[in-house]
Amino acid sequence: MLAKMVVPRRLLATGSLAVVLAATAACTSDAGRSQTAADSAATVADGTVIQPRSPGEQARTLAPGASVPAADANDVDVEFVRMMIPHHAQAVEMGRLAETRARDPQVRSMARRIADAQRAEIAGMSGWLHSRGLEAPAAEDGHGDHGGHDDDGESGSDDTTAMMPGMLSPAEMDRLAAAEGRRFDELYLRGMIRHHQGAVDMAGTVMDEGSDTVIGELATDISAGQTAEIDRLRDLLRGLPRGR
């Protein structure tokens, strides 16, 4: 059970998401326990506690020492985190391949930035699960039995029964690992566009149906950040030189 807290967007924007999730996990209480208002809200000079609310909602004023009930994460939050860890792990593996196979330095730089950000998020999400006594899925190389969708219209798939939106199938990962130079750059960019779109779709679901404040912030950050990166990936794809 996770006590409500407000995560400043500036922390998410500066790449501190793993730190935010870890700090939040440390505030997690045992079942049935609640957090004092002073732990998650501001206290003014006369001892009155101001409890922040969701965006667009007016803050509440509480008496000194009042308790704020802990906010439960629902099944949608937990499923999102459990799915997003291996989803991110595949992006990390794709970035590892780009280090030695990509020709375009901009593709290598983009792949490295994506992998670094998602590696940190994996650590934070794993800690979030562990803080609730839940097992975190192994962050393997993302080469599991997950087919891909052609939702973006920019990449094919060997399996239309994908477990997670946007994930590359084993055969697609094999083709990526076997490619080099411009061919790799094209496969990576097309694959990552689809991969990111899948993550955005998953984030949209938890933003609509989840209940946990921090996971909602994570989903919002993923949606905004990866949508912007999709535009950049498409620009790089259009700029690739013709031929092999």
Secondary structure, 3 states (H helix, E strand, C coil): CECCCCCCHHHHHCCCHHHHHHHHHHCCCCCCCCEEHHHHCEECCCCCEEECCCCCCCCEEECCCCEECCECCCHHHHHHHHHHHHHHHHHHHHHHHHHHHECCHHHHHHHHHHHHHHHHHHHHHHHHHHCCCCCCCCCCCCCCCCCCCCCCCCCCCCCCCCCCCCCCCHHHHHHHHHCCHHHHHHHHHHHHHHHHHHHHHHHHHHHHHCCCHHHHHHHHHHHHHHHHHHHHHHHHHHCCCCCC
